[in-house]
């Protein structure tokens, strides 16, 4: 039976399900709230509520729960081909790290299963075929080209169904996910926002619209435009830890540290309660960053101590690996505790661009504590990380590692008595970093390269030049405490 339109207010209680063995008279917490989703589909009436919940979870990047719900829908209704598409989209992770071989295989199998089911609607078949474009081969190194092909396929679907909100929303996500990090005009993001804003006015309780608007506006140029969606999203889907965290992307861009702290404290609690380690650490990284900007060093220390109390962590999951690596690096480098930085070690299984953060921190710490000769080994390790990343075909991260390498060499040159060389290297690093946008998994560089350049110029008693660089750094990263302090001293 085809359901023309399903309006699903997703309010099923996960906690109530977990407590099913309790007395019916027990007092239960408020029901789960994930927002209102409308996704026209041809599945049976019996699975509509569960399908709507799965889509709502997918829009808030609750990928594992979404995959379980879509899988259950496919089992309950073998004719529901679009449920298999939902499972594949749940392993795609468009704005996070690319899926590995296991996830690629699963996505491909699900879409093949979807294509074997006789088509019921043209729209569903086109969505399924667009998804199959991404899972067309099993080589993780081909992620970028497949993602761009998927975005083009979604453009075609969106053109065929211009009045279908869900199709437009998923196309907007594909645009944001494939935005070139070197495009500082933010053409893709602006295109996505132009699609989403009219839908947001009509569907203010839709989780995906608010979520993807935040990502569309996650840049220093556009952040002000994202403030309304940022303040709304956590209220739309408070049961999703990622929805509680996402507003801090805009808050961080605008230097609204107390807002970011409140957002990530709530996200961390929700993620911990749901056993989502990756989302909890992601929120903890943003918390560490915000606490340091507010001068709440003891709170930042507490977060890092709680990280260490979790025991050994593997870096295979990029979200876990990056956050667990970045937090102690931030704590040591932001406070200039060089001896702490020298004790850091990469986590087992770290990707080259994650391990490079540790080697960079140690190289900078050696140089800035007056021992440039001891930084050589760590500089060599950064070079190795850059080579590995380039060999993996990862142009973005190899470019970011190259920035770290220039920074490490700059501080080393300065410590060795070559300040002009140090200034030149840091200026190159700042220009290269300014040409790249950050990825959604990070709140930004540990210390922006241009801020480091300003600090170096101030240390060299060149306050006018330092102030120019720091003023520019603060335009791109407002409210950073160290930049504000040094700029204030330089202006005097």
N, C-alpha and C positions, 0 to 999 in steps of 0.2 A: 504494500500500500504506500502510495506516495503522499508525503505530508508537504503541502505547498510552502508553509513557513512555520518554523519552529521558534518560538520565543521562549528561551529557557532562562529563567532566573535561577542561577545555580546556588542552591541553598541546602544541599544535602549535607548532613553532619558526619564528617569522618570520625569525630570523637565518639559520636553516638554509636556508629558501627563497631568501633573498637570495644565499646563497653556493652555490647549486645547481651552479655551474660548477666548484667546487673538487673536489679529489680526495675520494673517499668515505672516505679514511683521515684526512682533516683533522680536527683537534680542534675541535668546535663548543661554543659556550657552552651552559649549561643550557637546557632547553626553556622556552618561554613558559608562564607560569602566570597564568590569569585567574579561577580559582575554579571551582566546580562549579555547573552550571546544569541545571535540569530544566524543560523546556518541552514539554509534550505537543503534538504537531502531526501533521498528516495528510500531510506531504510524504514523498517516497520515501526509502528507506533510504540511498540513495547520497549524499544531501545532509544527513543528520542531524548529522554531526560539524561540518560547516561552519555549519549553522544554529545549533547550540549555541554555537559560537564567536562568531557574530554577536550573539547575545543577551547573552553575557557581556561583549562589548565595549560594547554599548549600556548595560548596567547600570553600567559604569565610565565612561560619558560619553566613550568613544573614538568619537566620532560618525562621523568620516570613514571609518575602517577598518570600522566596523559597517555603514555604508551600502554600502561596496564588497562586503562579504561577503554581505549580504542580496541585493544585485543579482546577484551570481554564483549564489546559490541559485535565484533566480527564473529566471535564464537556463538553468540546468541542469535545473530541474523546472518547466515552464510551468504545471503544476497546483498549484503551491505558492503559493496566494494570500496566506498569512500572511507570506511573504517580502516582498511589496510593502508590507504593513503595517509591517514592520521598517524598510524604507527611509524611510517617512514618519515613523516615530518617531525616526529618526536625524537628521532635519532639524527636529524640533520644539524641542529644547533647552529643556525645561520650566523648569529652574531658572536658566537663563542669560537673555540678552537675547532678545526675541521674534524669530522668523524674519522675514527680509525678504521682499520680493515674489518673488524667485527661489526661495527655499526653500519659500515657501507654494505656489507653482505646482508645484514638484516633488512636494511631499507630496500635493497634490490629485491629480495625475496618477497617482501610485503607488496611491493608494487607489481611484481609479476603475478602474485595472487590476485591483486585487484584487477589486473588486465584480463585475467582468465574468467572473471565474472561478467556475464553479458551486460552490456551497457544499458542503464536505465534512463540517464539524462545526458545530454551533450556536455553540459557544464561539468558534471562529475568526471566524465571520461577525459575532458581536457585537463582538469586539475590533476588527475592521475597520470596522464601522459606527460604533463609538465614536470611532475615530481620524478618520473622515470628518466627524464633528461639528466638530472643531477646524478642519479645512481647508474649512469651508463657504463662506468668502468670502476674497477676496484683499487685504483692507484690513489692513495691519499695525497700524493704530490700534485695531482691534477685538480685539486679542490677549486682553485680560483677560476680556471677556465670552465669547469662544470657549473660553478655557481653563476657565472655570467650567462651561460647558455640557459640555465634554469630561469634567470631573471628575464631573458628575452622570451622564453616560452610563456612565462606568467604575464608578460606584457600583451601577448597575443590573446590569452584567456581574458584578461581585463578589457581588452578592446571588444571582444565578442560579447561580454556581459557587463556593460558599463554601469548598469543599475544594481548589480549584485554587490552588496556591501562587503561580504566576506572575501570575495574574489579581489576586490579593490584593496582591502586591508592586507591580504597576503602578498599582493603585488608590491604594495608600499614597503613591506618588510624586506622583500627581495631587493628593492632599490637601495635601501639603507645598507643592507648586508654587502652589497657589491659596490658601494661608493669607493672610488679610488682614494686611498689615504693621502695621495699627493695632490688631490684636487681641493685646494683651499677655497674655491668658490662654492663648494658644497652643493653642486648641481643636483646630484641624486637625492640628497637629504631634502632640498627645497622642493623637488618634484614629489617626493613622498609626502611631505607636509601639505602640499597643495591638494593631494588626494585625500588625506586624512582629516584635515580641518573641517570641511563641510560635513563629513560623516560624524565627527565629534559633536558638532552642533546638534545633529539629529539624534545621536546615540551617546549621550554623555556618560552612560554607565557601562560602556563596552570596554573590557580590559585591554584588548589589543590596540584599540585606537589610542587611548591615553599612553600606553606603553611605547608604542612605536613613534608617537609624537615626541616623547622624551628623547628617544634615540635619534630622531631626525634633528632635534635641536641641541644635541650634545656636542657643542663646539663653542669656542669663545665668541664667535660672530653671532650665533643664533640663540644662545642660552636664555636670554631674557624672554624670548617667545615661548620657551618651554615651561615657564614657571607655573602657569595655570594647570597644565596637564600634570606637572610634578606634584602639585598640592592636591590634585584630585585622585591620582592613581591608587595611592595607599587606601583611600576610602572606598574605592570601587572594588578592590580585591584584597581585603585585609587578611584573608586566609592563605594567601600566597606569599611566602617569604620574599620572593623576588620583587613583588609589587611593593612591599614595604621598603625595600632597599632602593629601588629605581629612582625615586625622587632625588636621592643624594647625588646622582649624576649631574643634575642641574644645579643643585645646591653647591656642589664642589666647584663647578665652573664659575659660580658667582661669588664664591667665598663666604657662603652662608653656613658657617661651621656649626652653629648650634642646631640648625635645621638638619644638617647632615648627621650630626650625632644622634638626634632623636630618631631619625629615619633608620639608621643602621643598628641602634640598640634594639628597636622593635623587630627589625628583620632578623637580627641574630637570635633573639629569643624564639621567634617563630621557626626558624630553620633548625635550631637545636631541638625544639619540641617535636619536629617532624623527622629528625634524624638525617637532615640534609647537610652533610659535612661541607660540601663545596660551597653552598650558599652561605653557610655560617661563616666560613673563612673569608669569603668575598666581603661580607659585611664587616668582619673584624678588620680587614685591611683598610677599608674606607674609614672605620672608626679610629684606627691608629693614626691615619693621616690627619683626620679632623681634630683629634685630641691634641696632636702636636702643634697644629696651627693655632689652637686656642690656648697654648701654654699649659695644657693639662698633662704634663709629662708623667705624673704618677699613674694616671688612667691609661696612658699609652703603654707604660711599663706593665701594668696589670694585664692588659690585653695580650701582650707578648708572652708574659708568664703563663697565661691560660692556654695560649697556643702550645707552648713547650710541654705543658702538663698533659696534652692530648697524646703524648708519646710519639713514636716514629710515624712519620707521614711519607707516603710515596708521592712523587711528583708526576706520575703518569697522567693523572687528570690535571690538565693545565690550570683549571680554575683553582684547584687545591694547591698545586705546586707553585703557581705564581704568588698567591696570597701568603702562603706559609714562608716563602722566601723573602718577599718584599717587606713584610712587617718588621722583622728584626733589623733588616737593612735600613729601613726608614728610621727606626728608633736610634740606631747608632749614628747614622750620617747626619740626620737633621739636628741632633744635639752635639755633633762633633765629638762624640765619644770614640776616638780612634782606636783605643785598645779593645773596645767591644767589637768594633768592625773586624779587627784582625782575627777574632776567634770564629768568625762565621764560616760555615761549610755548605756547599750545595747539597740539596736533598738527593737521595738515590733516585735515579730515573729522571733527573731534570732535563728538560729540553735545553738546547744551547742558549736560547734567549733568556731563560730563567737562570741557569747557572751563571751566565755572564753578569747578572746583577751582583752576585757574591764576589766574583773576581774583581769587578769594578770597585765595589766598596772597599775591598782589601787594598787594592792598588792606590786608591785615593787616600786611604788611611795611612799607608806607609809614607806617601809623599807629604801629606799635610802634617804628619808628626815628625818630619825632618829626616826620613830614611828612604830617599828615592831609590837607592841601590837595592833595597829589599822588595821593591814593587815589580821588578823585572819578571819574575815568575808569573805573577797574576796578570800582567799585561800580555804575556805570551798566551795565557789561558783565554783571555778575551779574544785575541786574534784567532785562536783555534775555534772558539764558539762561532765567530763570524764566518769562518770557512765552512764549518759544518752546516750552518744555517743556509748559506748560499748554495751549498751542494744539495741541500734538501729542496731547493727551488723556492725558498721563502724570502722573497725580495723585501717585504716589509720589515721582518724581524732582523734580517741581516743589515738593513739600513739603520735600524735602531741600535744594534750592537756596534756598528761603526761609530755612532755618536758616542757611546760609552767609551770606546777605545780612544777616540780623540780627547775626551775629557780626562781619562786616566793619564794619557801621555802629556797632556797640558800641565796637570798638577805635578807630574814627575819632572817636567822641564823646569817649572818654576822653582821647585825644591832644589834642583841641580844648578840654579843660578842663571837660567835662561828665560827671563820674564817675557821678552818679545816673542819668542817661540811659543810660550804658554798662551799668551794673548791670542796669537794667530790661530792656534789649534782650538781654543775655546770658541773663538768667533766662528770658525768653520763648523764646529759642533752645533752651535746655536742656530746658525743659518740652516743647517741640515735638519735639525729637530723642528724648527719653525715650519719647514716645508711638508711635514708629516702630521696627520691627525693621530691622536691616540686611539687605541682599540677600546671597546666597551668594558673589557675585563679589568682595566686599570683606572685608577683615579688620576693618573698622569705620571710623568717621570718622577723618580725619587727626589731629585732636585733639578728643575729645569736648567738646561745648559746656559741660557742667557742670564739666569740668576747667578750661576757659578761665575760667569764672565764678569758680572758686576761686582761680585765679592772679590774676585782676583784683582780687579782694577782698584777697588777700595784698599785692599791690602797693600797695593803698590803705591798708595798715596796719590791716586789720580781720581779724586772724588767727583769731578764734573763728568768725566767719562763713565764712571761707575753709575752715577745717578741716571744718565741717559739709558744705559742698558737695563738697570733695575726698573725704571719706569715702563719700559717696553715689556719686560718680564711680567710685571704686575698687571698689565693690560691683558695678557694671555692667561695668567694664573692669578686672579685677584685674591688678595687677603692672605698670601703666604707670609707667615710670621717672620722668617729669616730675611726675606726680601724687604719687608717693611722696615725692620730694624736697621738693616744696612743702608737703605735709602734715606732713612731719617738721619743717620749719622753722616752720610755723604752730603746731605743738603745743608748741614751745619758747617 
